[in-house]
């Protein structure tokens, strides 16, 4: 037996979200169908508002309501340091440590040939432009400790080498295969403190 066409479509749409498999999509769809109509409308409105009322920060490519995100709009941060991250969630994780005082650059992914993500799909050109004026002296690569993250780190290090900018990466404390968003406060503080040049 198959689901009614509108339900099947909802399951298909939910299944396109990252980390949502077919069973999770079915469970979510069936849960949504049990929700009161007002609650479904609130959920729908929240998705539309988040989509229509946010944009990319003109400087760091973070998600923002304004042209500059709150971090980039803060003139008291260290303009000589940029922390390159794969995802906006990683900025939240590092900010929670209260140990980093520079700016960020969100790449929106890592190089992953298996998923057809090459350097041109990432915000690498924008990072290079930010580093070109000579203000930035260090770029910290806070990318996932995966094969794709390491590949991206090496690519960025080579890309920035002609600019003679110190390129470092998070070190101790970040176990291989772990997402930054799941790391605890002490682990991130240690990783930032013991970053190393690549």
N, C-alpha and C positions, 0 to 999 in steps of 0.2 A: 504494500500500500504506500502511496506517495502522499506528501503533504499537499494541501491546497496551494494553488499557484502563487498567491501573494505571500504565503508563509515560506514556500520554497525560495522565492526571490529574496525575502528577508534573510533567510539562512545563508543564501549565496553571498549576499552583500556583507554580512557579518563575518563570513568565512574569509573574506579578502583582507580583513584586518590582521596585522602581524601578531603571531602568537596564538591565533584563534584557529583551531582545527575544526573539522566537520562536526564532531560531537559537541564541542564548546559552542559552536555557532548554533546548533540545534537547541542546546540548553538555554542560551541567551535569548533566542527568538521566542521560545515557548514561555520564558519568564516575562518578556516584554508583552506578549499577548495576554498574560494574566494581570498586568498592571492596569490601574484605572486610566481611562482615556486622558484625564488631566495630567497625570504623571508622564504618560507617553508624549504628550504635547510639550511638557517642560523639557524632557530629554531631547526631543527633536529641535526645539528652540535653542537649547544650549549648544547643540552641534552646529546649527546654522550661525548663531552669534559668534562662536569661536572661530568659525571659518571666515565669516564676513568682516568681523571687527578686529582681526589681528593681521599683522603683516610682518615682513622680515625687517629686522633692525638694519638700517643703512650701513652701519659700521661693522657689526660682528655677526650678522645673519641669524641672531637669536629671534625667537618669536616675541613680538611686541605689539602693544596697542598704539604706540607713537613711532615717529621716524627713528628715534633712538631708544633702545631699551634702558631700563633704570641703571644698569651697570655702566653702559657707555655714556649715559647722561651725567654720571658722577665725575666731576673734575678732580676729585681727591684721590683717584686711583693711580697706581704706578703706570705711567704711559710707556715705560721702557720694556714692559713684559706683557706678552700675549700668551694665554693658555689655549691651545687648539684642542677642541673636543669634538667628538663625533655627533653628539646629540644634546638638545637643550636640557634634558634631565641631568646630564653630567655637570652642567653649570650649577644646578641646584645642589648637587651632592658636594661639590668643592666649596661652594659658598657656605654651606652648613659648617664647615671646619673653622671658618673665620681666620684662616691662616694665609690665604692668598689675597693679595691686594692689587693685582694687575687687572688687565682687561682680558677678554675672551675672544675666541673666534670659533663659531659653530660650523663644522664641515658638512653637517647633515648626511652622515654616513662614513663608510670607509671603502677603500678600493676592494671590490669583490667580483672577480671575473665570473664566478659561478652564478652570480645574480645580475650579471650584465651592468655592474657599477664600475665605471672607469674614472680616472682623474677628472675628466670633463664633467661628470655628473656631480662632483663635489664643489664646495666653495673655496677651491684652492687658488684660483686667479685673484679672488678678493683678498685672500690672506697675503699673497705676494704683493699686491698693491699697497696694503697697509704697512708692509715691512720695507717698502722701497724708499721711503723718504729719510731713512737714517735715524729715526726716533727710537725704534724698537731695537733693543740690544739682546733680548732673549726670547725665544719661543719655546714654551713648555708643551710637549706633546703628551696629552692625557687621553690617549686612545686605548680602546680595549686591548688587553694582553692576549690577542688571538693572532692567527696567521694573517688575517686581513688587516688588523690593527697595526701589526709590525710592518707589513708591506706598505701601508699608508705612511707610517712614521719614516721609513727609509726614503720613500718618494719625496716627502716634505723636506727631509734633511738635505737631500740632493738638490731640491728646488731652491732652497734658501742659502746653500753653500756660497754661491757667487756674491751674496750680500754681506758675507762675513758676520752673520748673526749667530750667536751661541744657540744651539738647538739641544735641548735636554728632554728627557722623558721621565715619567714617574718610575720609581724604582721599587725598593723594598716595600713589602707590605701588600702589594697587589698580586694575589695568586693568579696564575694563568687561567684564562677562560672566564674570569669574573667581570661582570658589568660594574662600572663605577657607581651606578645608582644604588647597587646593593651593598657597597662597601661601608663599613662602619666608620665613625668619626676618627678614631685613633689610627685606623689603617690608612685613611686618606691623608691625615696629618703626616704620618711617617713617610708615605709615598711622595708627598710634596717636598718634605724636608730632605729626603735622600735621593732626589731626582739626579739623573746623571746625563752627561753629554753623549750625543750619538754622532 
